[in-house]
């Protein structure tokens, strides 16, 4: 099943635009692809941090129960 894509208008600072442009050139992909990959990484990182946070809380609760 194909993922439906949406088009959005984004304003970037000169610094971010230059970074995105260079990454796109280095990777041989479009600027939109670079931005999409960056947002995907943000989502993955957020999920990982949430998982680690929950795991740490479970470990702390277990230690407290053992006392």
C-alpha positions, 0 to 999 in steps of 0.5 A: 500500500502506497503512503499518501504524501502531502505537500507543505510550504516551509520557511527555512533560515539561510543556515538551515537552507544551506545545510539542507542544500548541501546534504541533498547534493551530497546524497543525490536526493531532493531537498524535500527528501532530506527534510522528510528523512530528518523528520523521520529521524526525529520521530524515531528518536522521540519514540526511542527516548520515550521507550527508554524513559518508560524502561528506566521508570520500570527499573526504578519501580522494581528496585524500589519494590525490592527494598 
